[in-house]
């Protein structure tokens, strides 16, 4: 296993360890956290929209940003629409189709001015906005979902088709554009409320795919370690086979020695004399004489 100390194998081992560590201690926990957070958001949304409406002043203090507990709560507001401060939020998507949302300030009886989302319209032929029904005059009482401001954008507002149009629902930026102070956050009207055009539907629950992503990262970590073990074993067996050499079964047998040819006396000349075994009489004759 000394080959593991070579630079290439050291680099591969460190890469596998780093990847597995990231899968188990960074990526998978992050996805599990996101999964829990999304489940919590879905539960908060369901709980908020199913709660009976309450006066907005009981949830949000005057002039303050709505907190997380107030998000998507149904609130009741009484006041008068200010159509001179109306703007459109462009480049929106409602039910997977392009739309523009109508934002009209409402001066409440408490002295605040709130931004109210009166619904949406779709551009005709993908370009031209249709006529928009004006907000009703006089004092009205509306019920809507309390929402926080959207993140500010660097894109400047435009005027098109006779409407001032913005790219984000940001009460401070819209207040500066229309020249009136607007309280943080905005209201999204429910259907059948005074001034609503076509109410923006509630967002669908988050599908929350983070849980499956977390398990995928865990599986990737196991696969990385398993692949490393496979290649280490393959390298070890290859080197062991090279050290042992070829097997005995593959050796070529040595040729057998050929036996000398039989005596060919009478053909190739006289045969070499052979030694005859001596009998007992021969031995006695040599000793005592014949």
Secondary structure, DSSP 4 states (H G I P E B T S, - for coil): -GGGGSHHHHHHHHHHHHHHHHIIIIIHHHHHHHHHHHHHHHHHHHHHHTSPPEEGGGTS-TTSPPPGGGTT-EEEEEEEEEEEEEEEEEEEEETTEEEEEEEEEEEETTS-EEEEEEEEE--BTTTBPPP-PPPPPSEEEEEEEEEPPPPP-SSPPEEETTEEEESS--HHHHHHHHTS---SSEEEEPTT-TT-SSPPPPPPPP---HHHHHHHHHHHHHHHHHHHHHHHHHHHHHHHHHHH-S-GGGSPPPPPPPPPPPP-TTTSSPPPP-PPPP-HHHHHHHHH--
